Amino acid sequence: MSGKIALDTDVSIKFLNGDTNIDAVLLKYSEICLPAIVVGELVFGALNSKHAEQNLARHRKLIHSTKILAITEATANTYAKIRLALKKKGKPIPENDLCIAATCIEHKLPLMSCDGHFEYIDQLNLMSI
């Protein structure tokens, strides 16, 4: 096994929707982590869906089987540095994704995502599918 990895919301949703490519990749890791912001996005998506109760149960099953990464003062400081660096590059990314990246950097974890804008963050160890 390859250690720990954090999932972005897009990869989490692919997993929840039964994407077998995600299953095969995740089996290589000993621990799957979710940044707290990803948990919030998953719960929001479930609550905002036509089948809220059913989706919320599926999402909570995934959430409870992972390690949740909290936002700390260190996360906030990393977020600020990343946001400033991206502003100077002229490459802003969505606020939630800044928090997700900062959390992964703080915990020294790779982030598995399909969102290309994470590539603008030099310190982030980004894993593609």
C-alpha positions in Angstrom: 0.0 0.0 0.0 1.1 3.5 -0.7 0.2 5.3 2.5 -2.3 8.1 2.8 -4.1 10.2 0.2 -6.7 13.0 0.4 -9.7 13.2 -2.0 -11.2 16.2 -3.6 -14.9 16.5 -4.0 -14.9 15.5 -7.7 -13.1 12.2 -7.0 -15.3 11.5 -4.0 -18.4 11.9 -6.2 -16.9 9.6 -8.9 -16.3 7.0 -6.1 -19.8 7.4 -4.8 -21.1 6.9 -8.3 -19.3 3.6 -8.7 -16.4 4.6 -11.0 -14.3 1.5 -11.0 -11.1 3.4 -12.0 -11.3 5.2 -8.7 -11.9 2.0 -6.7 -8.7 0.4 -8.3 -6.6 3.4 -7.4 -7.9 3.8 -3.9 -7.2 0.2 -3.0 -3.5 1.1 -3.2 -3.7 3.4 -0.2 -3.8 2.5 3.5 -5.8 5.6 4.6 -8.2 7.8 2.7 -8.6 11.3 4.0 -11.2 14.0 3.3 -10.5 17.7 4.0 -13.3 19.2 6.1 -14.3 21.4 3.1 -14.8 18.3 1.0 -17.1 16.9 3.6 -19.1 20.1 3.6 -19.4 20.1 -0.2 -20.5 16.4 -0.2 -23.2 17.0 2.4 -24.4 20.1 0.6 -24.6 18.2 -2.7 -26.6 15.4 -1.0 -29.0 17.8 0.7 -29.4 19.8 -2.5 -30.3 16.7 -4.6 -33.7 15.3 -5.5 -33.0 12.2 -3.4 -31.5 14.0 -0.4 -32.0 11.3 2.3 -30.7 8.5 0.1 -27.7 10.5 -1.1 -26.9 11.8 2.4 -26.8 8.2 3.7 -24.4 7.2 0.9 -22.2 10.3 1.4 -22.1 9.8 5.2 -21.0 6.2 4.7 -18.0 7.4 2.7 -17.4 10.3 5.2 -17.4 8.0 8.2 -15.0 5.5 6.6 -12.3 8.2 6.1 -10.1 10.4 8.3 -11.5 14.0 8.3 -8.8 16.7 8.1 -9.7 19.7 10.2 -9.0 23.3 9.4 -6.5 24.8 11.8 -4.6 28.1 12.2 -1.8 26.5 10.2 -4.3 25.7 7.5 -5.4 29.4 7.5 -1.8 30.6 7.2 -1.1 28.2 4.4 -4.3 29.3 2.7 -3.2 32.9 2.9 0.2 32.2 1.4 -1.2 30.1 -1.5 -3.9 32.7 -2.2 -1.3 35.5 -2.4 1.0 33.5 -4.6 -1.8 32.7 -7.0 -2.9 36.3 -7.1 0.6 37.3 -8.0 0.6 34.7 -10.8 -2.8 35.9 -12.0 -4.2 32.4 -11.5 -6.9 32.6 -8.9 -8.9 29.4 -8.0 -12.1 28.8 -6.1 -12.0 29.6 -2.4 -13.0 26.1 -1.3 -10.3 24.6 -3.4 -7.7 26.9 -1.7 -8.8 25.5 1.6 -8.6 22.0 0.3 -5.1 22.5 -1.0 -3.9 24.3 2.2 -5.2 21.4 4.3 -3.4 18.8 2.1 -0.2 20.8 2.2 -0.4 21.2 6.0 -0.9 17.5 6.5 1.8 16.6 3.8 -0.7 14.6 1.9 -1.2 14.2 -1.9 -4.6 15.4 -3.2 -6.4 13.3 -5.8 -8.4 15.5 -8.0 -9.5 16.0 -11.6 -9.5 19.8 -11.3 -6.7 21.2 -13.4 -6.4 24.5 -11.5 -4.8 22.7 -8.6 -1.7 22.5 -10.8 -1.1 26.2 -10.2 -0.2 25.5 -6.6 3.5 24.7 -6.5 3.6 23.2 -3.0 0.7 20.8 -3.6 1.4 17.1 -4.4 -1.4 16.6 -6.9 -2.4 13.1 -8.0 -4.4 12.7 -11.2 -6.6 9.7 -12.1 
